[in-house]
Amino acid sequence: MHEPADTRALMATPPALQIDYPRLADIRQQPEAWWQQVLAVIRFDRDALAPPLPDIPTAEVMTPVLGGADSAVELWRVAGPMHSGRRGRVRYRHNGRLLFASLSVPEQEFLQPAAGGEAAALRQATEAGYREMFGALEELGFPYPLRIWNFLAEINGATEDGERYWHFNGARQQAFIGRRRSVSGDVPAASALGAGSASPVTIYCIAGERSPIPLENPRQRSAWEYPPQYGPHSPTFSRACIENAGTQTLFISGTASIVGHETAHAGDERAQTRETLRNIRALLGTANRRVGSERYALEQLRYKVYVRRPEHQRSIDQELRRVIGAAAPVLYLQADICRRDLLVEVEAVGT
């Protein structure tokens, strides 16, 4: 009896980092030996399958899966042997070349009305999370984040002195400066999304022993050069990064319908999707020139798409599939995006 092709591919030991959004039915019966090659699990539903090996770190993100997908997990696999552990709140696992690390910090721990209220709590939780994350990476010998994911509740919410995203950006920037890290140019790829209202500040990353190759998009102003209308502190991320090793995995940051520094096509999810794909295509051109070959292509990436309004998921998928084809893996999640007028954000990995 022959196994389906997708199951055979899932069970094969990948030579490089592999990111999958598998059907739960395909992984429930996997033997322990298969799980030994799992670097990390990201769960988008607390009722989703938990890994049977307790030393596999699991990040829980409160962003519901859309589109009727039979998956509520993202799996990262890479050839071992693996080493796992914990540093404070940070859970990690690595194979000697790539390290996954994650932590969550509840804002309630820092909520003291006399000390600045909710905005101060968010800033302190963010700074604490980044300090702990950077400290763990440095102690473990993987000081260079290639890609960082950030999730916080009510990202577009207003506080007494600005949007919550603005406070997050300020705290992130201070954390970078506090660890003597650059806040422009040589910075990791990243994204920041709004999760469920009860979500803690959740940060997870993939890191290496060598500094990645950061990339910028010729169609967009670099995030650290945004004008002050987007907040008093600029975001700290590059548009993409390439792993500076033989496998040259490409990590594309959360990408949206922004040209220069301005939102394009406000209110039109189809046009925003098309503009986002133009931005990703431009990034691929930059990446291919950097590595000196046509290594990366739109139809060969793995995509994660954040949709502000669930009713837009189908039209966004139609626009996306016209360009990337029917076979490219895509996971759709409901999440708020860093600007109120953005309806869709797309991130991708090229392996």
N, C-alpha and C positions, 0 to 999 in steps of 0.2 A: 504494500500500500504506500503510495507516494504522498509526502506532505505537501501542502500548498507552498508556492514559491515564496510568499511573504513570510510564512512561518520559518522556512529554511533560512531565509535571510536574517530573520530576527535571532535565530539560534546560532548563527555563525559567529565565531569570535572575530570582532572587527580589528583590522590592523591599525586603525586610528580612531579617534574619538567618534562615536556614533550616537546620534540623538534620534530617538524614535518616539512616536505617540501610539503605542500598540493597543490593539483591542485587548480588553481585560481577559477575554476567553483564551487568548493566545499565550498569556503569561501565568495564568493561575496554576497550571500543572508543570511549570518548568522545574527541573531538578535543582538541588542546591548548587551543583557545579556550574550551572548556567548563571546563577546569581552571583557567583564569585567574581564575574567580570563586570558587574554593575558598579559604576562609580557613584551614582546618585539617583534618587527618585524625587521628582517634584509632583506633589499631589494637589489637585484643584478641587477635590471633593473629599471631605474627611471620611466618607464611607467607602472611598476607593481602596483598592488593594494595597496593603502595606507590605513592604519587602519581608520575606521570611527570615533574613539574616539581620540580627539586631545591630550589627556594626555598619550597615549601609545608612548614610545620612539621608534624611527625608525632609525636604522643605515643603511646608504646607502654605498654599497661597489661596486666598479667598476670592477667586475669580472664576465664576461658573463656566463650564464648557458649553459651547453653542453648536448648533448645526446637527444635532442628533448623533454626534460622534459616540461610538462605543469605547470611549477612553476618558479617563479622568486623571491620567498620569502622563508624565514625561520621563523617559528613561535615558540615562547617559551610560554608555558602555565603552570600555576600553580594555585592552589587554593588560593583565596583571603581571606579577602578584600585587595585591592591594595591601595597604596599611591604613588603619582607621583609628580614630580616637576623638578626644574632646579636649578643648581648652576653654574653660569657663563656659560661656553659652555657645561657643562655636563648635559645631560638629563637622568633622572633616574625613576625607578619604582620598588617597592618592596612590598612583602606581609608580612613583619615582620620577615621573615627567610632568603629569598634570594633577592638580589638586582641586577638589570641589570642597567648598566650605559654606556653611549656612548658619544663620542665627536669627532669632526673633526677639524684639525688645518691646514690651508693652509700654505705651506712653503713660499709663496710669501710675507706673512706678515713680514718675517724676512730677505728677500733677500736684502742685501746691499753689492754690490761688494767690497767696501772698507773694509768690516768687515769679509771677508772670503769667499764670493761667495755662490754657491749652497750648498756645503758641510756644511758650517756654518748654513745656513738657515734650512737644514734638522735637524741638531743637536738641534738647538734652538726650532724648532717646536715640535720635539719629547720630549724634556725636558719639554716644556711648557704643552704639552698634559698630560704627566704623573704627573706633579706637580698638575695640576687641577684635574685630576682623583683621585689621592691619597687624595688630600685635601677634595674632596667631599665625598669619601668613609668614611674617618675618621669623618667628621662632621656629617654624617648621621648614624653613629654607625654600619657600615658594613666594618670594616677596612681590612678584609682579602679577597683579590681576590683569587678565586678558579681557574679561567681560564681567560686568556686575549687573545684577537685577535688583531693583528696589520696589517694594510695594508698601503703600501706606494708606490708611483710611482717609476718605474724603479729600483727595488730593486737590480738588478745586474749591474746597470749602474756605469761607472767609473767616479771618480772625480779627482781633482788634487792630492789627497793624499789617494787614496784607494777607494774601492767599497762603494756604498751608504749603503749597509747593514752593513758594518763595522761602519760607522758613526752612523747609527741607534742604533747598539748595544752599542756603547760607550755612547750615550746620554741616552739610557734606563738605563744602569748601573749607570750613574751619578744621574739620577732621583731617583733610589732606594736608593743609598747612601745618597742623600740629605734629604730623608724622614726617614733616619735611619732604612732602611729595609735591610734584608739580601740579598746578591747577590749570595748565594750558599746554597744548602741544603734545607732550608725552604722557597722555592720560588714557585709561582703559575705555573700551566701548561700554555703553551702559544704557539703561532705560529706567524710567520711574513711572509707575502706574498706580491708579487708585484701586484699592481692594475693598472688600466689604467693610461696613461701618464698625465692626468689632475687631478689625484686623490690627495686630501689632505692626510695628515697623519691622518688616522682613527683608533681609538682605542675603543674597547668595551669590557666589562667584565661581569662576574657573580661573585658576592661577597657575603660573609656571615659574621655573627657575631663571628664565631669561626674559628680558623686556620684550613685549610684543612690538609689532610694526604698526603704529597708528596711521589711520587713513582719514582724510577729509573729503568732503563732497564739493566739487567745483560749482554745483548749483546752489549751495547753501553757505551762509556765513557760519563759521565755526561757533559752536555753542558758547564757548568762553568769551566770545566777542559780541554777544547779544547786547543790544541797547537796554537802558534801564527800564523801559516800559514793560519788560518781562520780569521785573523784580530787581531788587537792589544787589543781588549776588547772582552771577552767571552760573549756569549749569556746568558741571565738571565731567565732561565725557568727550570722547572722539566719536566720529561717525561710524567707524569700523576699526577692527584690529585684525592683524594676521598673526597667528602663532609663529614665533620666530624659531621654527624647528623644521625637521624634514617633512612632516605632514602638512604644515602650513594651513591649518584650519582657519577659516575666515569667520569672524563674528561680526555681524552687522547690527548696530544699535537699533533701538526702536526708531523707526523712520516714518515720517508723516508728510502731509501735504504742505510743506514749508518751502518756499523759494526765497533765497536770500535769508531774511529772518522773519518774513511775514507769512501768515497763513493764507493759503490759496483755496478758493472754491468753498468758502464757508457755507454750510447748510446743504451741501451736495455730496453725499457719501460716494457716489460713483466717480465723480470728477476727482475727489480727494484720493480715491484708490488709484486712479490712473496717474495722478501726479506723484503719489508715493512710489509707484513702480518706476517712474522716470528717475526719481532720486536713487532708487536701488540700482537701476541699470547704470547710472553714472558712477556710483560707488564701485560696481563690478569692473567698469572700465579702468578706474584708478587702481583697483587691486590687481587686475591682470597686467597692467603696465608695471606695477611694482615688482611682481614676481617674474615678469618677462615671458609670459605665455598666456594662452586663453584657457586658464585653469578653471575659472568660475563662470557659470552661466545661470541665468534666471531659472530655467526649468530643472536645474540640478540642486537647487537649494532646498533646505528644510525651513518651513515658515511657521511662525506663530503670529496670529493676527488678533489684535485687541480691538473690540467693537464696543463703542459707547452705548448704542441702542440695539438691542437684540433683533428688532425688526429689520435692521439694515444688513444682517449677516448674509442673506441670500443674494442681494444685489452686489455686495462687496465680493462675494465668492465668484459671481459671474464675471465681474471685471477682472478679478485676479486670474481666473482660469483661462481667460482669453489670451493672456500673456504667458503664464507659466505652464499651461497645459494641465491635463487631467491627472497626471501621475505624481506630480510633486506633493510630498506630504505637507499638509496644512492643519494646524490646530487653531480653532477659533475660541476665544475667551471673551467674556463680558467684563469690561473694565473701563473706568474713567481714565481719560488721557490728560496730559499735563496742561493743555490749553482747553478752555471751555468750547472753543469753536472747532476743535479737531474731533472728527467722528470715527477715525480709524487710525491705527498705528500698526506697522508691520516690522517684525524683526526676522532675521534669517541667519542660518549657519550653512557654510559651505565646507564640506569635509572631503 
